[in-house]
């Protein structure tokens, strides 16, 4: 029973991190094209299935198949996010004005490292599922590697109109401001 309850927080944590990452990505996007839209629709299809491998982990956590399935599904989700980040440098017209190309390159590298952690955990899962689960913890130092120190100096004062999900001076984008491709 305790293992079954553990599937919920695991699934919630993974989906929450993916949602936060996707939310941060869309701060960098001004418009979408067909490829970015297809990647965006593929991501929720994989994310919607993430509770299944989490349930496998809770019921069959000591098996290689359950551990490899969880690792592979997370890698696939992170891969779609990485592909969306990669689309912005490939098509700079999609990026929001003022988006730093160096920030995009860093995001692409970070995404690739996250995918690498989960993909490389699959082979050890067939030797030792427990080791593969500990391997997932490598995401923590990978995330720490990307941290940059805050710039020295005073922070700009927040205004009442600033929202944390928008760039200062830009309002929240409405659907009228977003440019969507014609349907397939």
Secondary structure, 3 states (H helix, E strand, C coil): CHHHHHHHHHHHHHHHHHHHHHHHHHCCECCCCHHHHHHHHHHHHHHHHHHHHHHHHHHHCCCHHHHHHHHHHHHHHHHHHHHHHHHHHHCHHHECCCCCHHHHHHHHHHHHHHHHHHHHHHHHHHHCHHHHHHHCCHHHHHHHHHCCCCCCCCCCCCCCCCCCCCCCCCCCCCCCCCCCCCCC
